[in-house]
Amino acid sequence: MSLAQHWRFLEGYLRKPQVVGAVAPSSKALAQALCEPYHRYPRPAAVLEVGAGTGAITRHLGTILGEADTLDICEIEPTFTDVLRREVLTRADFASPVASGRVRLLEAPVQDLSHENRYDFIISCLPLNVFELNDVQDVFSALRSCLKPGGILSYFEYMGARRTSRYLAVGRRRSRIRSVSSFLSQNIREHQFDRRVVLRNLPPACARYLRFEP
Ligand SMILES: C[S@@+](CC[C@H](N)C(=O)[O-])C[C@H]1O[C@@H](n2cnc3c(N)ncnc32)[C@H](O)[C@@H]1O
């Protein structure tokens, strides 16, 4: 990713820190880790990427998207959807899937996606740790409704971020983080079937793989 793309991402964060939730885009190593279960998934597969930002994961998906697979890209921020439309979906990897309508850009919050769209594999890059508990619950409920039975949710969080914030935060922020953390921990305990630690990311991250139904 170019310096200009890093700068645009940082600008997005400075404008709306509670929506973007990270100062730098994900690394290639994290993109690879998030997509790992997709390689083992039966094809053709319907894929949803949520919170695409400036396309750090989308670019990688373009290189591995199967010939009959579909990809919906969900992003809430208009400045980022502009970047995705102009600089990512115009890449050679996307020429054929875009021309055949197998790739769509959904400019909306994930909570508003129609549940008629069902996916085998969802990658979420949403900054859950900066959201209010009810937003995190709504996001999980939307993601679960969009998954086909047996489908996989792959998402990441920064290593130790929840633990550190729990200790450093005070007042209302502390209780928000505690409740979000306990909701996420419960989902991890009940539904996570594997995970990958990715040190080559700023900050280091953990990619988590969840399955809600057999
Ligand atoms: C941490 S950034 C990740 C960007 C990129 N995928 C990456 O890994 O570098 C989170 C992204 O989620 C988007 N986002 C936040 N809330 C959202 C929502 N409710 N629905 C869809 N996208 C959302 C933000 O605009 C931002 O682009």
The ligand as an SDF file (V2000), in Angstrom:
LIG
                    3D

 27 29  0  0  0  0  0  0  0  0999 V2000
  -10.1190   -0.7580   11.4730 C   0  0  0  0  0  0  0  0  0  0  0  0
  -10.7580   -0.1560    9.9450 S   0  0  0  0  0  0  0  0  0  0  0  0
  -10.2830   -1.5060    8.8860 C   0  0  0  0  0  0  0  0  0  0  0  0
  -10.0000   -1.0980    7.4640 C   0  0  0  0  0  0  0  0  0  0  0  0
   -9.3830   -2.1790    6.5740 C   0  0  0  0  0  0  0  0  0  0  0  0
  -10.2410   -3.3210    6.4090 N   0  0  0  0  0  0  0  0  0  0  0  0
   -8.0660   -2.6440    7.1200 C   0  0  0  0  0  0  0  0  0  0  0  0
   -8.0250   -3.7630    7.6470 O   0  0  0  0  0  0  0  0  0  0  0  0
   -7.0830   -1.8950    7.0200 O   0  0  0  0  0  0  0  0  0  0  0  0
  -12.5010   -0.3480   10.1860 C   0  0  0  0  0  0  0  0  0  0  0  0
  -13.3980    0.0560    9.0220 C   0  0  0  0  0  0  0  0  0  0  0  0
  -14.7580   -0.2580    9.3550 O   0  0  0  0  0  0  0  0  0  0  0  0
  -15.6080    0.7750    8.8430 C   0  0  0  0  0  0  0  0  0  0  0  0
  -16.8620    0.7220    9.6100 N   0  0  0  0  0  0  0  0  0  0  0  0
  -17.0840    1.1630   10.8790 C   0  0  0  0  0  0  0  0  0  0  0  0
  -18.3360    0.9160   11.2570 N   0  0  0  0  0  0  0  0  0  0  0  0
  -18.9430    0.2660   10.2150 C   0  0  0  0  0  0  0  0  0  0  0  0
  -20.2480   -0.2820   10.0140 C   0  0  0  0  0  0  0  0  0  0  0  0
  -21.1890   -0.2190   10.9690 N   0  0  0  0  0  0  0  0  0  0  0  0
  -20.5300   -0.8880    8.8290 N   0  0  0  0  0  0  0  0  0  0  0  0
  -19.5720   -0.9590    7.8530 C   0  0  0  0  0  0  0  0  0  0  0  0
  -18.3180   -0.4550    7.9880 N   0  0  0  0  0  0  0  0  0  0  0  0
  -18.0070    0.1470    9.1490 C   0  0  0  0  0  0  0  0  0  0  0  0
  -14.7860    2.0330    9.0500 C   0  0  0  0  0  0  0  0  0  0  0  0
  -15.2320    3.0880    8.2370 O   0  0  0  0  0  0  0  0  0  0  0  0
  -13.3790    1.5340    8.6870 C   0  0  0  0  0  0  0  0  0  0  0  0
  -13.1350    1.6890    7.3160 O   0  0  0  0  0  0  0  0  0  0  0  0
  1  2  1  0
  2  3  1  0
  2 10  1  0
  3  4  1  0
  4  5  1  0
  5  6  1  0
  5  7  1  0
  7  8  2  0
  7  9  1  0
 10 11  1  0
 11 12  1  0
 11 26  1  0
 12 13  1  0
 13 14  1  0
 13 24  1  0
 14 15  1  0
 14 23  1  0
 15 16  2  0
 16 17  1  0
 17 18  1  0
 17 23  2  0
 18 19  1  0
 18 20  2  0
 20 21  1  0
 21 22  2  0
 22 23  1  0
 24 25  1  0
 24 26  1  0
 26 27  1  0
M  CHG  2   2   1   9  -1
M  END
$$$$
